[in-house]
């Protein structure tokens, strides 16, 4: 799902994203905290239990596909300042806002083991920018002049927020009570509660965020058919996409598409079924691609105003989706 962000999540893009993470459960609560600090116009959130991922034998394979350029650069900066993301970070929630907000990318909330005093001393020694805002110190991971630079702030020795400067300041305003929080929308709070504790990685994208990203994912796989209509129209009746994953000998993603009505769900189910059934099954002695095999095995079930999808596949299928629609991981 291609926007100017480092991760994307959509109806099927959600499948691609969740294929990255095994279902290792632990005490999750950061999602609830994020709803209380993210701006009310946040359209997408993604939770990752990094501590759970690191405990699995598949983690080295997952990690190669997990990080995009901006997060790799940010991790390198933290490592140079004495914080090792591969050891010190336990949970992360990322968020994205609409383009109308003026946001330039993702922002987030992290939980782990931090040393704020050590970071402060490092930044002073390196003469890196420190901004004062709302009685807190906002640290820049670069010069602080580039719109892509990530800033971060320690909320405690176990909690930190990060993002472009504009987003981070607005998060601090939300925290201070001068702006509305994401949890003021009851539907999203209910969806977050539904997902929390179900897997090491889960997420919610609102209908608009899913629709904006649907086109490139549905076109992924050059041998596959193209959807004849604009996905932004097709997915207009979608309120949200909820996703989670289970990881074992194969990777299984569970996606719940919440529609505005039972009728909208029925129509979407038919369209997705036709899209699935039209993918090539190989031929001329050639097996179908990993991506096509995954699509052919896509389970689709109507459940009132929801369409429930289940997809399983190897990392080869994920790689094809990433190349075709997301251009890289987080």
C-alpha positions as a printed Julia matrix, in Angstrom:
330×3 Matrix{Float64}:
   0.0     0.0     0.0
   2.14    2.84   -1.29
   2.11    6.21    0.41
   5.03    8.36    1.55
   5.46    6.16    4.6
   7.75    3.3     5.56
   5.0     0.75    6.1
   1.6     0.28    4.58
  -1.46   -1.61    5.55
  -4.55   -2.35    3.53
  -7.07   -5.11    3.02
  -4.55   -7.33    1.34
  -1.59   -5.15    2.19
  -2.45   -6.01    5.76
  -1.94   -9.65    4.8
   1.52   -8.76    3.52
   2.44   -6.84    6.63
   1.19   -9.41    9.1
   3.01  -12.22    7.32
   6.12  -10.76    8.91
   5.33  -11.56   12.51
   4.84  -14.73   14.61
   2.1   -14.9    17.22
   4.05  -14.74   20.45
   1.82  -13.43   23.21
   2.97  -11.4    26.18
   1.62   -8.6    28.3
   0.35   -6.1    25.77
  -0.95   -2.69   26.78
   1.01   -0.28   24.65
  -1.79   -0.2    22.09
  -4.17    1.29   24.65
  -1.54    3.82   25.68
  -1.0     4.82   22.04
  -4.7     5.59   21.62
  -4.37    8.11   24.43
  -1.39    9.92   22.9
  -1.91    9.64   19.12
  -3.81   12.52   17.44
  -7.51   11.96   16.79
  -7.02   12.06   12.99
  -4.68    9.04   13.0
  -5.93    6.66   10.3
  -3.73    3.65   10.87
  -1.95    1.96   13.78
   0.35   -1.06   13.8
   1.52   -2.88   16.93
   4.71   -4.99   17.05
   5.95   -7.07   19.99
   9.68   -6.97   19.27
  10.58   -8.93   22.4
   8.33  -11.73   21.2
   9.83  -11.7    17.72
  13.37  -11.95   19.02
  12.51  -15.11   20.94
  11.62  -17.01   17.76
  14.05  -18.93   15.51
  12.59  -17.16   12.45
  13.59  -13.7    13.69
  16.79  -13.37   11.58
  14.72  -13.94    8.42
  11.98  -11.6     9.6
  14.39   -8.82   10.53
  15.82   -8.57    6.99
  12.38   -7.7     5.68
  11.18   -5.69    8.65
  12.94   -2.36    8.45
  12.76    0.36    5.83
  15.39    3.05    5.33
  14.09    5.55    7.87
  13.76    3.05   10.67
  17.16    1.52    9.86
  18.74    4.98   10.03
  16.91    5.71   13.29
  18.05    2.43   14.8
  21.65    3.13   13.77
  21.45    6.52   15.47
  20.06    5.03   18.69
  22.76    2.39   18.65
  25.49    5.04   18.33
  24.01    6.8    21.36
  24.15    3.68   23.5
  20.64    2.27   23.02
  20.54   -1.08   21.25
  17.12   -1.48   19.6
  17.71   -5.23   19.21
  17.92   -5.56   22.99
  16.33   -2.53   24.61
  13.08   -2.13   22.64
  10.22   -4.44   23.64
   7.04   -3.07   22.07
   6.31   -0.44   19.42
   3.09    1.09   18.1
   3.33    3.05   14.84
   0.74    5.49   13.54
  -0.03    7.34   10.3
  -2.27   10.32    9.68
  -4.04   11.58    6.58
  -2.16   13.65    4.01
  -4.46   16.57    4.91
  -2.85   16.72    8.35
   0.49   17.76    6.84
   2.18   14.71    8.38
   5.35   13.58    6.61
   5.44    9.97    7.74
   5.03    7.61   10.64
   5.21    8.37   14.35
   5.07    6.07   17.32
   5.28    5.05   20.92
   7.92    2.62   22.2
   8.35    0.67   25.4
  11.63   -0.77   26.6
  14.69   -0.02   28.71
  16.07    3.5    28.21
  18.68    5.74   29.8
  17.47    9.34   29.26
  20.44   10.92   31.03
  22.94    9.03   28.88
  21.09   10.08   25.72
  21.0    13.71   26.83
  24.74   13.72   27.52
  25.46   12.11   24.15
  23.43   14.72   22.25
  25.08   17.59   24.12
  28.51   16.13   23.39
  27.69   15.7    19.7
  26.07   19.16   19.58
  22.9    17.73   18.11
  19.65   19.72   18.27
  17.56   19.62   21.43
  14.19   21.37   21.31
  12.21   22.37   24.37
   8.46   21.78   24.16
   5.89   21.54   26.91
   8.57   21.14   29.56
  10.14   18.2    27.72
  13.31   17.8    25.66
  12.75   16.69   22.07
  15.86   15.12   20.55
  16.66   15.1    16.83
  18.17   12.01   15.23
  19.74   14.17   12.51
  20.28   17.86   11.9
  16.69   18.59   12.82
  16.28   20.66    9.66
  15.11   17.92    7.3
  11.39   17.13    7.26
  12.34   13.43    7.28
  14.33   13.75   10.51
  12.81   11.82   13.38
  12.63   13.44   16.79
  12.04   11.55   20.0
  11.25   12.27   23.64
  11.54   10.15   26.76
   8.31   10.02   28.72
   9.96    7.82   31.36
  12.84    5.37   31.62
  10.61    2.77   29.96
   8.58    4.82   27.47
   9.48    7.06   24.53
   7.58    8.77   21.69
   9.03    9.54   18.27
   8.15   10.99   14.89
   8.58   14.04   12.65
   8.74   17.2    14.75
   5.24   18.39   13.87
   3.66   15.04   14.75
   5.68   14.66   17.93
   4.63   18.11   19.16
   1.0    17.28   18.48
   1.39   14.02   20.38
   2.7    16.02   23.33
  -0.29   18.35   23.01
  -2.6    15.32   23.13
  -0.74   14.03   26.16
  -1.13   17.44   27.8
  -4.86   17.54   27.1
  -4.9    20.44   24.64
  -5.77   18.27   21.6
  -8.2    15.35   21.25
  -6.78   11.84   21.41
  -7.42    8.9    19.14
  -9.31    7.07   21.89
 -12.08    9.68   21.7
 -13.34    7.63   18.73
 -15.14    4.68   20.36
 -15.03    2.42   17.28
 -11.24    2.42   17.04
 -10.93    1.8    20.78
 -13.21   -1.23   20.39
 -11.18   -2.56   17.46
  -7.93   -2.12   19.39
  -9.41   -3.99   22.34
 -10.51   -6.77   19.99
  -6.95   -7.24   18.7
  -4.89   -6.66   21.81
  -3.2    -9.8    23.07
  -4.11  -11.87   20.0
  -0.69  -11.85   18.3
   2.79  -10.37   18.32
   1.74   -8.08   15.48
  -1.62   -6.62   14.69
  -3.04   -3.43   13.28
  -6.03   -1.34   12.29
  -6.42    0.78    9.18
  -9.48    2.93    8.63
 -11.44    2.56    5.41
  -9.77    5.54    3.78
  -6.27    4.33    4.61
  -7.11    0.89    3.23
  -8.69    2.29    0.07
  -5.72    4.55   -0.67
  -3.41    1.57   -0.61
  -5.52   -1.11   -2.25
  -4.66   -0.5    -5.91
  -0.97   -1.47   -5.94
  -1.52   -4.56   -3.78
  -4.37   -5.88   -5.9
  -2.17   -5.36   -8.96
   0.79   -7.18   -7.36
   2.08  -10.07   -9.41
   2.59   -9.16  -13.03
   0.98  -12.41  -14.21
  -2.2   -11.78  -12.24
  -5.34   -9.98  -13.42
  -5.94   -6.34  -12.7
  -9.02   -5.2   -10.83
 -11.17   -3.4   -13.44
 -12.44   -0.72  -11.09
 -10.78    1.92   -8.94
 -10.18    0.23   -5.56
 -10.88    3.57   -3.86
 -14.44    3.2    -5.12
 -14.63   -0.53   -4.43
 -13.46   -0.09   -0.84
 -15.42    3.1    -0.19
 -17.94    1.2     2.02
 -15.11   -0.21    4.18
 -14.94    1.27    7.68
 -11.74   -0.43    8.76
  -9.38   -3.36    8.29
  -8.23   -5.33   11.33
  -5.41   -7.84   11.02
  -3.3   -10.27   13.05
  -1.0   -13.19   12.29
  -0.04  -16.66   13.42
   3.42  -18.0    12.63
   4.31  -21.7    12.59
   5.57  -24.04    9.9
   3.72  -21.64    7.59
   2.55  -18.09    8.12
  -1.18  -17.45    8.45
  -2.71  -13.98    8.36
  -6.22  -13.19    9.58
  -7.84  -10.06    8.17
 -11.25   -8.71    9.12
 -12.76   -6.13    6.77
 -15.41   -4.1     8.58
 -17.98   -2.77    6.1
 -20.76   -0.23    6.51
 -23.49   -2.81    5.94
 -24.17   -6.49    5.36
 -24.89   -5.71    1.7
 -21.53   -3.98    1.26
 -19.77   -6.96    2.81
 -21.56   -9.36    0.48
 -20.59   -7.34   -2.6
 -16.96   -7.07   -1.49
 -16.83  -10.78   -0.78
 -17.97  -11.56   -4.33
 -15.41   -9.2    -5.84
 -12.53  -10.58   -3.78
 -13.61  -14.12   -4.63
 -13.52  -13.33   -8.35
 -10.09  -11.72   -7.96
  -8.81  -14.81   -6.11
 -10.26  -17.29   -8.58
  -8.83  -15.5   -11.62
  -5.21  -15.78  -10.51
  -3.17  -18.18  -12.67
  -2.64  -21.71  -11.41
   0.48  -22.3   -13.46
   0.57  -24.37  -16.62
   2.94  -25.64  -19.29
   4.74  -27.59  -16.61
   5.25  -24.49  -14.48
   3.99  -24.2   -10.92
   2.19  -21.01   -9.86
   4.29  -18.33   -8.18
   4.34  -18.24   -4.38
   2.18  -15.11   -4.55
  -0.41  -16.69   -6.86
  -0.49  -19.85   -4.75
  -1.16  -17.75   -1.67
  -3.97  -15.85   -3.41
  -5.51  -19.08   -4.7
  -5.64  -20.39   -1.13
  -7.23  -17.21    0.24
 -10.16  -18.05    2.5
 -13.09  -15.63    2.21
 -16.1   -15.73    4.52
 -18.95  -13.3     5.12
 -19.86  -12.59    8.73
 -22.62  -10.0     8.83
 -21.05   -6.65    7.97
 -17.57   -8.15    7.94
 -15.55  -10.07    5.37
 -13.07  -12.44    7.03
  -9.93  -13.36    5.09
  -7.37  -16.03    5.92
  -4.16  -16.37    3.91
  -1.14  -18.6     4.35
   2.13  -18.49    2.48
   5.92  -18.57    2.61
   8.23  -15.57    2.72
   8.67  -15.85   -1.06
   5.08  -14.71   -1.48
   5.67  -11.85    0.91
   8.75  -10.75   -1.0
   6.74  -10.5    -4.22
   4.07   -8.42   -2.51
   6.67   -6.09   -1.03
   8.36   -5.58   -4.39
   5.05   -5.02   -6.13
   3.28   -2.73   -3.73
   5.2    -1.67   -0.66
   8.75   -1.2    -1.85
  10.18   -2.56    1.38
   9.15   -3.23    4.94
   8.61   -0.93    7.89
